[in-house]
Every structure is written in C-alpha cells, then in structure tokens.
Amino acid sequence: MKKESRGIQSIEVGGELLRALARSGEPMMLRDLAREAGMTPAKAHPYLASFSRIGLIEQDETTGRYEIGALALELGLISLRRLSGVRIAQPKIAALASQIGHAVSLAVWGTHGPTVVQLEEPGQPVHIVMRAGSVMALLETATGRAFAAFLPEKTINAALESGLDRQGVGYNPKRPVKGAKVAEMLNEVRKHGLARALGDPLPGVNAFSAPVFDHAGHVALVITAMGPEGTFDARWDSPIAHALRDCASGISKRLGYGMTAAAE
C-alpha cells in the first residue's frame, strides 16, 4: 500500500476556497465563497489575502467580489496546452499563419465555453480583441459556431441555458440568435466543414473556423483563421479555406480520427 505523503493542512484547507470558486465559475462575495467552502468569513479572509498576493485570485475593487487571478489562469492554460491535441496543433497553426499570412488561433472547449489557448499572428498583425485565455461567444463567433455545430446537442443546450451564448469575445446583446436561425446556421457549418464570419461580430474582420476531431470522432479543438476583410478571401473554396481544412484534417488524422472506421 502506497504511503500517503505528508502535506500542509493549512494549504489543503485554503484549497477548498479555490475549489468553491472554480465550481461557481463566477466572481463571488466573501460570505458566499466562505459558505461554499464550509468555513466562516473570518477564517476565509486570511487565505484569500494570501492567495491574492500570489495571484491565484483577485478582488474587484468596485464590487468586492473574488475571482480567479492571473496565476491561476496561467496554470490553467499550461494544463490545457499539455493536452496531446494542443501540443500537436501548436506547430501546425504557426505554419498555417505563415502560409496564409493571417492570424490563426487555437481553441478548446473549456469550463466557460470556447477558450483560446494560442494565437499566432503574421508579420503584419490585424488588431483583434483576442488573446490566450479569451472566451469566445458561442453563437456570435466563428470559433463558437464550429464547436456548437459538432459538440453533442445536450452540451450545447446546457451551455445556452447557462448563458454561454451571452458572454465572451464578440457577443452582441442586441442581436441574439435563436431557434430556427441557429439550426440553419449550424447546418451550414456542417455542410462546409467550416464556420464563417464576415465582418461580424468584429467589424472589418473575416474569419473561418475548422473543427479538429479525435480518435473517437469528438471535436477536440477548433482552429480559426482571421484577417482584414479587404485581404481575407472568405469564399468557401478560397485558398484560405482549403489551407485551413487541410490543416485541421491533418491534425485530426494525427489524433486518430478515421482510424477506427478504417479498421472495421
């Protein structure tokens, strides 16, 4: 029987606050965070102060609510990047950005929805409000739509019910998309194997997004190419579209997609 290593109890106790904050997924007041962690506010506060100093959490000066800090986000991104699919895709999207001369991002399905884990920019980058860690709106962006078209319906329904379509980079609260329009939009993505955005929600920026599938046929990643609408050819059969499809297909094959069917 493996002997349990000696630990530091105070760190384990404080860790309950981090777990409670992670479960919530939203900024929390001290009293609520302490209650969820099973301790009093007076006991929780010193832990939160220490976590704030090292960047695991941060407190909004206006609302007083606590949320995940920069260090925690950095650790989360490192963990995501260590996934085999992400490691395989990283050099591929760098090569794709160089090939097409436009920015390329890599996203995974995270706790809060489509989450960018890497952004490769060409020699003359376009101004895009995106960085590693950005959460993309589920129905308002090409990245989000590529996930929505290929993830299980119950996953998307749960995300929509929880409000993931109402947050993230690119969300436009004045133009909600619902019902039959959603079905039509996602069917177009499945038909072409790409999601497309034409100057919307980011004015002046076109984008294509392609899904990457794993050995079980599940969408594992989404690759997005984006650039100024004046130079980004957004036709379904454009060289950019072909290059993106080829890149996503190559990564899918590296992850074993199609091998199970071929063996049967």
C-alpha positions in Angstrom: 0.0 0.0 0.0 1.4 3.4 -1.0 2.2 5.6 2.0 0.5 9.0 1.8 2.9 11.9 1.6 3.0 14.4 4.4 1.1 17.6 3.5 0.4 21.0 4.9 -3.0 21.1 6.3 -3.5 24.9 6.0 -2.9 24.7 2.3 -5.4 22.0 1.9 -8.0 24.0 3.9 -7.4 27.1 1.8 -7.7 24.9 -1.3 -11.4 24.5 -0.5 -11.9 28.2 -1.3 -10.2 27.7 -4.7 -12.4 24.7 -5.4 -15.5 26.6 -4.4 -14.6 29.5 -6.7 -13.9 27.0 -9.6 -17.2 25.3 -9.1 -19.0 28.6 -9.2 -17.4 29.9 -12.4 -18.4 33.4 -11.4 -17.0 36.1 -9.1 -18.2 35.6 -5.5 -18.6 37.7 -2.4 -16.6 36.7 0.7 -19.6 35.4 2.6 -20.8 33.2 -0.2 -17.3 31.9 -1.0 -16.7 31.1 2.6 -20.1 29.3 3.0 -19.4 27.2 -0.1 -16.0 26.2 1.3 -17.5 25.3 4.7 -15.9 28.0 6.8 -16.6 31.3 8.3 -15.8 34.6 6.5 -13.3 35.4 9.3 -11.5 32.2 8.7 -11.6 32.5 4.9 -10.3 36.1 4.7 -6.6 35.4 5.6 -6.5 32.7 3.0 -7.9 34.9 0.3 -5.5 37.7 1.2 -2.5 35.3 0.7 -4.0 33.9 -2.5 -4.4 37.4 -3.8 -0.8 38.3 -3.1 0.5 35.4 -5.2 -2.1 35.9 -8.0 -4.2 32.8 -7.5 -7.3 35.1 -7.0 -8.1 38.7 -7.3 -10.7 41.0 -5.8 -12.7 43.5 -7.8 -12.2 46.9 -6.1 -15.7 48.1 -7.1 -17.8 45.1 -6.2 -15.6 43.4 -3.6 -16.1 40.0 -5.4 -13.3 37.5 -5.7 -12.4 35.7 -8.9 -9.7 33.6 -10.4 -6.4 35.5 -10.7 -3.7 35.8 -13.3 -1.5 33.0 -11.9 -4.5 30.5 -11.8 -5.3 31.4 -15.4 -1.7 30.9 -16.4 -1.6 27.5 -14.7 -4.9 26.5 -16.4 -3.6 27.5 -19.8 -0.4 25.5 -19.2 -2.5 22.4 -18.3 -4.6 22.9 -21.5 -1.5 23.2 -23.6 -0.1 19.9 -22.3 -3.0 18.0 -23.8 -1.7 16.0 -26.7 -4.0 17.5 -29.2 -2.9 21.0 -28.4 0.8 20.0 -28.5 0.3 18.5 -31.9 -1.6 21.5 -33.2 0.7 24.3 -32.0 3.4 24.0 -34.7 0.7 23.3 -37.3 -1.1 26.5 -36.7 2.1 28.5 -36.6 2.9 27.1 -40.1 -0.6 27.9 -41.3 -0.4 31.5 -40.1 2.8 31.8 -42.1 1.3 30.1 -45.2 -1.9 32.3 -45.4 -0.4 35.5 -44.0 -3.2 35.9 -41.5 -3.7 35.4 -37.7 -4.6 31.9 -36.6 -6.0 30.8 -33.2 -6.4 27.5 -31.4 -9.3 27.0 -29.0 -10.5 24.2 -26.7 -13.9 23.7 -25.0 -13.2 25.0 -21.5 -15.2 25.5 -18.4 -16.8 28.7 -19.7 -17.0 27.6 -23.3 -14.7 28.1 -26.4 -11.4 29.1 -24.9 -8.4 30.4 -26.9 -5.2 28.7 -25.9 -2.8 30.0 -28.6 -2.8 32.9 -31.0 -0.3 33.0 -33.9 -0.1 36.4 -35.8 1.5 37.1 -39.2 4.2 39.7 -39.8 1.6 42.4 -40.0 -0.9 41.5 -37.3 -4.5 42.7 -37.5 -6.0 44.4 -34.4 -8.2 41.7 -32.9 -9.5 41.7 -29.3 -8.3 38.2 -28.5 -5.5 36.6 -26.5 -4.7 33.3 -24.9 -7.4 32.8 -22.3 -10.1 34.7 -24.2 -13.6 33.0 -24.1 -15.4 33.3 -27.4 -19.1 33.8 -27.7 -20.8 30.5 -28.5 -23.1 31.6 -31.4 -21.7 35.0 -32.3 -18.2 34.0 -33.4 -16.9 31.5 -36.0 -14.9 29.7 -33.3 -18.0 29.3 -31.1 -20.2 28.1 -34.0 -17.6 25.5 -35.0 -17.9 24.0 -31.6 -21.7 24.4 -31.5 -22.1 22.5 -34.8 -20.2 19.4 -33.7 -20.5 19.1 -30.0 -23.3 16.9 -28.6 -26.7 18.6 -28.6 -27.1 18.2 -24.9 -23.8 20.0 -24.3 -24.8 23.0 -26.4 -28.3 23.1 -24.9 -26.8 23.2 -21.4 -24.3 25.9 -22.5 -27.1 28.0 -23.9 -29.3 27.6 -20.8 -26.4 28.6 -18.6 -25.7 31.7 -20.7 -22.5 30.8 -22.5 -24.1 32.4 -25.6 -24.2 35.7 -23.7 -20.6 36.1 -22.9 -17.2 36.1 -24.4 -15.3 38.0 -27.1 -17.7 39.1 -29.9 -21.0 38.8 -28.1 -23.6 41.3 -29.3 -26.5 41.5 -26.8 -28.6 43.5 -29.3 -28.5 40.6 -31.8 -29.4 37.4 -30.0 -29.7 34.3 -32.3 -32.3 31.7 -31.5 -34.4 28.9 -32.8 -34.6 28.1 -36.5 -31.9 30.6 -37.3 -29.5 28.7 -35.1 -30.3 25.4 -36.8 -29.8 26.9 -40.2 -26.5 28.5 -39.2 -25.1 25.3 -37.7 -26.3 23.2 -40.7 -24.3 25.5 -42.9 -21.2 24.9 -40.8 -21.7 21.1 -41.1 -22.2 21.3 -44.8 -19.0 23.2 -45.5 -16.9 21.8 -42.6 -16.2 25.4 -41.7 -17.8 28.2 -39.7 -17.6 31.6 -41.3 -17.9 35.2 -40.0 -18.0 38.1 -42.4 -17.2 41.4 -40.6 -19.4 40.4 -37.8 -19.2 40.4 -34.8 -15.7 42.0 -35.3 -16.2 44.9 -37.8 -13.8 44.7 -40.7 -12.6 41.2 -39.8 -13.4 38.0 -41.7 -12.9 34.5 -40.1 -13.1 30.8 -40.9 -13.1 28.2 -38.2 -12.5 24.4 -38.7 -13.1 21.6 -36.1 -10.4 19.1 -35.2 -11.7 15.6 -34.3 -10.1 13.0 -32.0 -10.0 9.2 -32.4 -13.5 8.8 -31.1 -14.9 11.4 -33.5 -15.4 14.1 -30.9 -14.5 17.7 -31.7 -11.3 18.3 -29.7 -10.1 21.6 -30.9 -11.1 24.5 -33.2 -8.7 26.3 -35.5 -9.7 29.8 -36.6 -8.1 31.9 -39.3 -8.9 35.6 -39.3 -7.9 38.8 -41.1 -9.0 42.1 -42.6 -12.0 41.7 -44.9 -10.0 43.6 -47.6 -7.4 40.9 -47.9 -9.0 37.8 -46.3 -10.7 35.8 -49.1 -13.8 34.4 -47.3 -15.2 32.3 -50.2 -15.9 28.8 -49.2 -13.5 27.5 -51.8 -10.8 30.1 -51.3 -7.1 29.2 -50.8 -7.5 30.2 -47.1 -10.5 27.8 -46.7 -8.6 25.0 -48.3 -5.5 25.5 -46.3 -7.5 25.6 -43.0 -9.4 22.5 -43.9 -6.2 20.7 -44.8 -4.5 21.8 -41.5 -7.5 20.7 -39.4 -7.7 17.4 -41.3 -4.0 16.7 -40.8 -4.2 17.2 -37.1 -7.4 15.1 -36.8 -5.5 12.2 -38.5 -2.7 12.6 -36.0 -5.2 12.3 -33.2 -6.5 9.0 -34.8 -9.7 10.3 -36.4 -11.0 7.9 -39.0 -8.7 5.0 -37.9 -11.5 3.2 -36.0 -13.8 3.2 -39.1 -10.9 2.1 -41.3 -10.2 -0.9 -39.1 -13.8 -2.1 -39.1 
